[in-house]
Amino acid sequence: MFAGIEFLSRYIQVDALRFLLGSVATVTDKMHTVSYFKKFSYGLVPSELDEEDLDGQYFVKKEQLNSLKELLCREHHFFPVTYTEDSINPYMNQLLCELAE
């Protein structure tokens, strides 16, 4: 599950954690997942360093990822990633607070 969340967030650039919080997963599973990514939040943040690998040979083309992002947002109610390396930690704290309520 963690790898899927990381892939969706980092490469597809949709907020998979926010989607998880709205799902039917148990509160315990949600807490464990958010707690894990609080420790390893760098795995969720899209990186400019990944751009060179999105060439269609080493990895898929960026255009394919963008198409999938549009589809997930339009038809499956995902939200685009809005956090950065600088804002991921406050965002993770916000998610943990929401779960605690």
Beta strands, then each sheet from edge to edge (+ up, - down):
end
